[in-house]
Amino acid sequence: MELALSNNDTASPQNADFTSSTGRKKVSLEGGAQDVKFNDEGGNVAVIGSDSSGEKNVELGNGGDLVIVEETEAPVNITAGTGSDSIVTAGNNVKINMNGGATKIIPNSGNVEVENYDPTSKAGIQIDSVSDITRALQSGSIVLEDGTISFGDAKVKVNDEESESTTVNLYDNKGKKQKVVYTHSNGGNVDLSAIKENLVMKSNGGNSSFTSGIGNDVAFGGSGDTFDLGAGYNHIELDTNRGDSNGATIRQTTASGRTEVFGFSFGFSDSNDKIGIDFSADISYSNGKLTFKYSNAALIVSGTSSLADLASSADLESSGISQKVLIGDNRRQFRR
């Protein structure tokens, strides 16, 4: 069944309630205010056109429905179901109330506000202009701000921006999911040690602490941040352009996994980055990289300056690098 709704009244809505009817419905919402409710059969479609006016309220069923919002200034409120809905939007005033399902939000442009989002579900934001979520975060094609994710001409606000961090599932244009967690501008403490999947973590502004579990994780941060990425094959990239003087701290508290750190600032002052090891490790230095090995664990550190440059102010051991060069004045950061 196909139906086009148009209403000259932008205040009193037209109502189309299909919850008790059978069969799939396709509804086009045009002028005026409309309220639409779908049944649970799935496959229902709502199209909000670019010439829409008045407020649109669309309540999806639990069978998996599709909503298409064309470029419009009209307020659009969508209540997702518990199924696998798809919401493709270019609207500038779209609000989506999640309901624990596997809803894919696909913003091509415009502004979207998402409420009651559960990052432990399969629901998330699909970015059709991106083929690799991690590389897009690294290059700045995806920008993470306080509770807001921006890419291209689209901006999505997720849950409460007053919280310390946001966790969200981002999907690339092939439908591959990547769970991303990032702290807001005031920093925060994020403990993801119970999560087994691979994570991407990002600090916005420093003074953030990240702890992860057994996944193969990627983290972006810099001065003032602390990272303990646990087991797995992990990658930490430090931003050497941050202007404060606290340094980053890299901790290794598990005896398994491999963590490689890039952009590490070697030196002896509080402004340099620091290392914390919770076990006795074999230390070696080769080709600009400092390696700590213990059992099945490895922490590998490289940076913009070579440790060998510090030979004039610290002792280099023939077997590798001395503890003095490793920790400098931050001796308390390294536990043998």
N, C-alpha and C positions, 0 to 999 in steps of 0.2 A: 504494500500500500504506500502510495506517495501522496504527500499533502503539503501545500504551501499555505503558510499563515501570514496574514497581513492585517494590521490593526492601526486605525488612525489615532487611537488613544495611547499615548506614551506613558500614562500613569496606571490605568486599569488594565491588567494583562488578559490576553486571550489564554484560555486553558485547553491543553490537549493532554488528557490522561489516558495512556495506553496500558497501564499496569494490569488491567483485567482482561485485555483483549489478546487474541492470538495472532501470530504472524509477524514478520519483520516489518518495520515501519521506516520510511524515509521522509523527513520533515524539513522543509526549507523555511527559515524564519526571516521575515522581511521587515516591513515597517511596523512601528509600535512595539508594545510590551507583550511578551509571551512567556508562558510557563508550560514546559513539556516534561512528561514523565514516561519513561519507556518500560516495557515488560522485561522479564528475565530470559527471553528466548535467545537473545544475542543477535548480532548482525544488524541492529538498528542504526540509523544514520541521521544526524542532525547537521544541517548546513546553515551557518549564520552568514548572510551575504554582506558584501561591502557597503551596500546601501541601507543597512539595518539602522533602525532608530529605536529608542526605548530599551528598557532593561530586558535581558533574556535570561531565563532560569531553566536549565536543562538538568534533569535528574536521570542518570543512566541506570539501566538494570544490571543484573549480576551475571549476564551471559557474555559480555564483551561487546561493546558498542563503539561507534566511530562518531567523533564530532569534528567538523571542519569549521574553523572560524577564519573568515577572510579579513582583510585589512579594514577595520572599522573602529570608530570611537565609541560605539555602543557598549554599555556595561554588559558583560557576559559572565554569568555564574554557573559553574558546572559542578555537580555532585557526582563523583566517580562511583562505580560499582565495585563489587568484590572480584570481578572477572578481569579479563585482559582487554581493557579499553585502550583506544588510541585517540589522542586529542591533538590535532594538527592546527596550529594557530598562528595568525599574523595580527591578531587583535591587539589594541593598545590598552584595554581595560578588562583583562580576563582574570577571573579568580576560580581556582579549582580546589574543591574540598575532597581530599583523598579518603578512601574507605577501606584501606588494607589490602586492596587488590594488586594486580600487576599492571597498572595503568602506565602507558608510555605517553609522555608529554613531548610533543615535537614542535618547538617554536621556530618558525622561519624568520619572524621579526616581531616587534611589538613588546608589550609588557605582560608578564604573567605572575600572579601571586599564588603560591601553593600553600595550603593549610593542612594540618594533620598528616603530614608526610611521615611515613615509617621507613627508615633506611634499611631495616632488616627484611623488608619485603622485596619483591622483584620490580616494584615500581621505580620509575626514574625518568630522566630527561634524555631524549635522543637528539644528538646534534648531527644533522645530516651533512653539514659542511666539513666535518672532521673525520679522518680515517684512523687516527691514533690519539686517544684521549691524553695519554701521558706526554707525548711530544707536543700536543697543542697547549697543555699547561706549561710546559717548559718554554715554549716560544712566545707565550702570551696571547695566543689565539683565543684561549679561554681565560677570562679574568675572574678571579674569585675575590669578592669584597664581603663586607659584613652581611652575611645571610643572603647574598645576591650573586648569581652566576651570569656573566655576560659573554656573548659571543656573536660576532657579526652585528646585525641590527636587533638582536633579541636580548631581553633581560628577564631573568627569572628569580623571584624572591622566594626562598624556601623557609617556611616556619618562622620562628621568632628570631629576628636579627639581634635581639638583646642578649642572646646566649653567647657562651665563649667560643663555640665552634659549630660547624655545620657538617653533617655527613650525608652524602647523596650518591645514588647510583647514576653514573653517566654512561650513555650508550653511544658508540660511534655509528657511522653510516652503514656499517655492516651488521649492526645489532649486537656487537660485542660489549658486554658490561664491564665497567671499571668502577669499583667503590672508591670514592674520594672523600677525604676528611680534611678540613682546613680550619684553622683558628681565625678569629676575628682580630681587628686592629689592636685591641688591648691584650692580646695573647690569651693563653689558657692551657689547661692540663687535659690531655687526651689519652685515655688508657684503652687500647684496642687489643690487648694481649689475648683476649678470649676469642677473637675473630681469626678464623683459619684461612680465609681467602686472601689473595694478593691485594695490597692497598697502595694508594697514592696519597701522600700526606703533604700538606703545604702550610707553612707558617706565614701569616700576614703581619709583618711589623716586629717580629721578635718576641722574646719573653714567653715562649711556648714550650711545652714539654710533650713529647710523643713517645708512647710505649706501644709496640706492636708484638704480634705473636709469631706463628710458624710460617707465614706467607712470604713470598718473594716481593718485598716492598720497595717503593721508591719514595724518597722524601726530599722536599725542597725547603731550605731554611737559611739561617745565617746567624749573625751575632745575637746572643741572648737566648738562643734556643738550645734545648736538650733533646737528644735522640737516643733511644734504646730500642732497636728494631728486632731484637730477639733472634730466633733461628731463621732459616731460609736464606735465600741469596738476595741481599739487600743493597740498595744504591742510595747514597746521600749526596746531594749536591748543595754546597754552601754558596751563598751570594756574598762575594767579597766586596761588594759596593755599599753594604750597609754602613751607616755613618756612626753608629754608637760604638762603645768601647768595651763591651762585656765579653766578647768572644762566644763561640758556640761550644757546647760540651757533647762529646760522643761517648756513649757508655756501651760496654760489652759485658752483659751480665749472664749470658748463657754459654755453655761449653760446646755449642754446635752452631752451624750456620756460617755465613760469610757476609761481611759488610764492607763495602768499598766506599770511601769518602773522597769526594773531589772538591777542590777549592779550599782545602784546609790551610789555615794561617799558622805557620810554625813560628815559635819564638818563646820568650821567657816572661813577657809582661801579661797583665790581666786582660789586655786588649786582644791577645792571641787566643786561638781556639784550644780546647783542652780535651784530654782523653781520660776516661775512667775505665779500668779493667778490674773485674772482680775475681781474677785468678792469676796465677803466675804464668806468664807467657814467654815463649821464645821470641826474641826481637831480631829482625834483620832489616837491612836497608840496601836497596838496589834500584838503579834506574829511576831515581826520584821518588820511589815509593817506600814507605815504612810499613812493615808487616809484623803483626803480632799473631803468633800461632799457639793454640792450646788444644790438644785433643782434636776434635773435628771442627773447631772454631777458628775463624781468621778475621782479623780486622786490618784492612789495607787503607792507608792514608796517603794522599798526594795533594799538592797545593800549588800555589802560584810562586812560592819560593822553595828552593831546595834545602833540605836539612844539611847538606854538605856545606852550604854557605855559612853555617853556624860554627864551623870548625875553629875559627879564630877565637871564639868565646866559650867553647865547651869541648870536652874530650870526646873524640870519636874512637870507639873500640875497633880493633881489627876484625872482630867477628861480626860487626854490625854497627849499632849505634848505642851510645851510653845512656844510662837512665837520666843523667843530667841534661843531655840534649833533648831527650824525650819530654821531660816534664818542666824543665827550667825552674822558674820561681813558683810554679803551680804544683809543687811536689805532692801536696795533699790530694790532688786529683787522681793520682795514680797509685793503686794499691797492689803491692807485690805479694 
